């Protein structure tokens, strides 16, 4: 374990150099990531105004605060691993990774963190513009410090699950179809499309059972003080549970995936 | 013979591949009944490579060379039989094993594309946990041997194919592996660069005593590096022995080069004239006729010089492949 950690500073430094090299494509990706929550913010603000000022107890200023935080939290907890795993197998990159004495996931963690750090530079001005345009209302929340703890946990849960789903690429070349389903579920139940409280009946308990809410809207709602102490503890328990599930899936499925890979090759 | 670095016993690999004809009917049929075919990529191959040996691994495309190298490096597990390298079972990919071996594929590389070569080297330093001092020393040595000093600060994408291969070798050998699997390391390179890579491999082997198993379609590589060759075809081992023995055994011809006192003599009656270079004429004759034809030429013509040679190794190899195909 210490050996693995010792490799991180170098992996991270090189990942950072790579991300800086890819700054323009990073910027284009980031524009997409910024636009999505801004669009939902506008949509929900319009809905609130036309419903007489608020929807589900949230007015346009509340939506502004919610979606600005969604923007930040989503940036910090997302990963792109499901999109690229297939190519990694196809183009033989995985073969090289398997022949090095380090699990490939560590390189991904380093790359992911580097990307996020570099592109915070885009997030900061985007938030400033939103602040000016939408006048968010940030309450002084008792649970704000817990949000800081929930964030890395949410990242861990989502990253491990993304990585597990990416392993589908070992069994099928039609990864895109699987990704579509995965992202559709994520989109509805994470709080990205709407705050969970505004979801129709059946979707709400589903969102609370699945991992995506805990990786995205949970830290946001902690920062906004919208949860009861009981909900906070339940949320942390669910985060721990999903990190565990993710780690378990990765270790078992990875072993099976490698058995398959070393049976058929590329 | 010193201890064996690589031991391969009745090693086999079969792939199951789906088969389907073209067209809609075949596509629909495959929905109901999926047909598969078993491909025997490697069939009961046996060989042993001693520590420090450089062995050429030859065979036409699809012979099973890469499959064997992948089994030895740990990327594929055998369907049956056994492979042991440095005492390890490769497909378990023990970290201790991975630290001592490397696989270089001429067609692919592990360099990070858009940033300087040095970063790829640094990454491997971290992954293989090399102390800074060892890293510096090995790097200095590789830099000198491969002449890559001025390449290290360039982004990989700006390098030529040959430069990239040199850097790839530096990255792959940074951790000083004891076993090298080189799959077509000179493919696509010009003659000078091929020679350069060849010299490097020979020098690396001499300095470190590493074991090298190399595939190449360029016989010059094999001739320069390997005294011993292993030939496989259709997954089966056809030949394992000295390169000169391969030529002797498989080439049905000998070449006689003659220099004559007078010009304009027609030598076609002695054998196939395959080259005329000034006064020097080269004939190709069946091996069995060598003694008879030589004495005839010597007694019937005014000969200044006469040599009998083995044909180029390419011919022997082509012969091996042809024999195997029929």
Interface residues (C-beta under 8 A of the other chain):
Chain A: X3 X6 X7 X9 X10 X11 X13 X14 X17 X18 X21 X22 X91 X92 X93 X95 X96 X98 X99 X100 X101 X102 X259 X261 X262 X263 X264 X265
Chain B: X15 X67 X70 X73 X74 X75 X76 X77 X91 X93 X95 X98 X99 X101 X102 X103 X105 X108 X110 X112 X114 X115 X119 X122 X123 X124 X125 X126 X127 X128 X129 X155
